[in-house]
């Protein structure tokens, strides 16, 4: 096995372990929010408690990194490079801890909504055939080509044309099928507002996971950088249950799981 192949396999294993810890943390956080709600602690206070715990964990990693040393007997140049790298990583961890302590809001409320959805009883079968109701007025159609053209207009949020794939449109069709009837009128404007609102976040997503990135080189995160992915992300934030329900009927779930992991939505539905 070549050194390059060994490095790729090792990095893939690291990604798998990180993904496992992320999923475990999500489940644990959900349990904590349930327990806090059960004793009467409101959403805002619960968010504050959990955010401080998570910031403390990052601060612990900061301390561990800051106290590390270069291998014993290293040359001065190696030690200088080591400590310069440690300072950079420690500073970045500090920024993460600051952000985690103050910016993680709305997760307790999202967990409560998810719990309510999971506990909702299945509807009982009707005792008799209901009276036929008039057919509803059809919703305004969503034209996939027009939506795609709008998405392609955000050149800073999508990959260069040569790096795009999935030309058959199946991902866009599934994402648009998760647009609810009452949302269809004005959906183009909704999508434009979503992309503008998350400009910096989308740029970072493309940089970190898009074509040419190290994670993408291992064959994962294939949707990132595709224009239709802007629609998928908008639905992931707005109607996550509807999106996953439609996706699981038609497409390979791991593609959505990868995108969800990289984006980090308010409600994570990957298993």
Protein Blocks (a to p, Z undefined) as FASTA:
>chain_A
ZZklmmmmmmmmmmmmmmmmmmmmmmmmmmmmmmmmmnopafklmmmmmmmmmmmmmmmm
mmmmmmpccdehiafklmmmmmmmmmmmmmmmmmmmmmmmmmmghklmmmmmmmmmmmpc
cddddfbdcdddddddddddddfklmmmmmmmmmmlpccfklgghknommmmmmmmmpcf
klmgoplmmmmmmmmmmmmmmmmmmmmmmghiaklmnopaklgopaklmmmmmmmmmmmm
lmmmmmmmmmcfklmmmmmmmnopabdcbZZ
